[in-house]
Amino acid sequence: MALTADRNTPYRNGDTISAPVAASTTIYAGALVCADASGNAVPGATATTLTYLGRASEHVDNSAGSAGDVSIAIDHGKAFLFKNSGADAVTQASLGKVCYIVDDETVAATDGTSTRSAAGKVIEVSSEGVWVL
């Protein structure tokens, strides 16, 4: 039903989110983190079924656990500096375009012939790596 009066709608900033960690998974602090097809947090990898979430703000070891036994805090909605792929380097021509996940610390310019999931938009390319928003 549509509102007929003012509503005090709760909110939060969303710059840190929490997600359950996939079974048999370890995620290192600073890693590029994704959601798998079930919505569980996994480290970035070359796959087409991942959704980019952000950067792990902590180290979580669920290597002996089931999906959801532990959760991880993920920094979200900010630009993060990841390594640039040597084989498929992001260049200045990628500014403002989507880059793609290679692993939990590396991004590439292309989807690798439909083998990689999207990371985020490139906001800067430097000798240090790629800033991804």
Phi, psi and omega per residue, in radians:
M1 nan 2.405 3.126
A2 -1.233 2.688 3.131
L3 -1.118 2.527 3.004
T4 -2.153 0.049 3.109
A5 -2.693 2.948 3.107
D6 -1.031 2.640 3.123
R7 -2.333 2.303 3.060
N8 -1.511 1.585 -3.073
T9 -1.438 2.069 3.117
P10 -1.094 2.641 3.090
Y11 -2.578 2.896 2.985
R12 -2.570 2.801 -3.051
N13 -1.190 -0.597 3.100
G14 1.392 0.200 3.132
D15 -1.438 -0.221 2.963
T16 -2.310 2.205 3.111
I17 -2.090 2.868 3.114
S18 -2.153 2.444 3.122
A19 -2.463 2.541 3.057
P20 -1.178 2.510 -3.123
V21 -1.601 2.437 3.131
A22 -1.074 2.753 3.100
A23 -1.073 2.582 3.044
S24 0.941 0.738 -3.027
T25 -2.270 2.389 2.985
T26 -2.051 2.314 3.089
I27 -2.145 2.210 -3.116
Y28 -1.567 2.558 3.073
A29 -0.975 2.368 -3.130
G30 1.552 -0.102 -3.119
A31 -1.270 2.627 2.956
L32 -1.244 2.186 -3.047
V33 -2.021 2.459 3.135
C34 -2.225 2.902 2.935
A35 -1.786 2.342 3.069
D36 -1.428 -3.076 -3.091
A37 -1.061 -0.381 3.124
S38 -1.631 -0.037 -3.134
G39 1.534 0.205 3.113
N40 -1.638 2.565 -3.139
A41 -1.272 2.344 3.087
V42 -2.458 2.709 3.040
P43 -1.200 2.654 3.106
G44 -1.002 2.543 -3.140
A45 -2.787 2.861 3.048
T46 -1.290 1.910 -3.129
A47 -2.907 2.759 -3.128
T48 -1.768 -0.002 -3.039
T49 -1.878 0.236 -3.072
L50 -1.771 2.600 3.059
T51 -2.075 2.131 -3.118
Y52 -1.104 2.293 3.113
L53 -1.967 -0.644 -3.080
G54 2.614 -2.538 -3.087
R55 -2.049 2.353 3.105
A56 -1.129 2.219 3.121
S57 -1.632 0.024 3.125
E58 -2.702 2.907 3.065
H59 -1.651 2.216 3.119
V60 -2.249 2.259 3.140
D61 -1.976 1.866 3.060
N62 -2.032 0.517 -3.063
S63 -1.103 -0.432 3.140
A64 -1.906 0.162 -3.047
G65 -1.930 3.020 3.053
S66 -1.598 2.881 3.111
A67 -0.974 2.243 3.095
G68 1.507 -0.025 3.100
D69 -1.083 -0.565 3.078
V70 -2.346 2.789 3.073
S71 -2.094 2.856 3.136
I72 -2.244 2.480 3.030
A73 -1.482 2.302 -3.082
I74 -2.200 2.197 3.030
D75 -1.274 2.317 -2.953
H76 -2.426 2.595 3.036
G77 1.338 0.359 3.119
K78 -2.228 2.920 3.062
A79 -1.546 2.343 3.129
F80 -2.159 2.571 3.139
L81 -1.639 1.989 3.093
F82 -2.003 2.829 3.105
K83 -1.187 2.633 3.110
N84 -1.677 2.362 3.118
S85 -1.144 2.282 3.089
G86 -1.250 -0.643 -3.073
A87 -1.404 -0.450 -3.093
D88 -2.470 1.087 -2.970
A89 -1.162 2.437 2.973
V90 -1.318 2.294 -3.132
T91 -2.061 3.089 3.117
Q92 -1.016 -0.503 3.110
A93 -1.126 -0.258 3.127
S94 -1.541 -0.030 -3.119
L95 -0.933 2.197 -3.134
G96 1.448 -0.064 -3.130
K97 -1.794 2.897 3.110
V98 -1.317 2.440 2.970
C99 -1.952 3.037 -2.955
Y100 -2.224 2.642 -3.045
I101 -1.412 2.206 3.032
V102 -1.746 -0.877 3.094
D103 -2.696 -2.865 -3.032
D104 -1.370 0.130 3.046
E105 -2.514 0.052 -3.004
T106 -2.275 2.445 3.041
V107 -2.159 2.775 -3.105
A108 -2.278 2.904 -3.111
A109 -1.311 -0.559 -3.051
T110 -2.130 2.994 3.128
D111 -1.432 0.170 3.073
G112 1.062 0.804 -3.087
T113 0.979 0.931 3.086
S114 1.089 0.664 3.092
T115 -2.014 -0.128 -3.065
R116 -2.119 2.564 3.043
S117 -1.510 2.727 3.123
A118 -1.255 2.492 3.029
A119 -1.653 -1.554 3.137
G120 -2.718 -2.899 -3.131
K121 -1.530 2.443 3.091
V122 -1.334 2.147 3.083
I123 -1.936 -0.225 3.042
E124 -2.891 2.511 3.043
V125 -2.128 2.215 -3.137
S126 -2.414 3.107 3.098
S127 -1.148 -0.336 3.122
E128 -1.409 -0.435 -3.101
G129 2.601 -2.637 -3.074
V130 -2.102 2.200 3.039
W131 -1.518 2.106 -3.056
V132 -2.044 2.223 3.108
L133 -1.802 nan nan
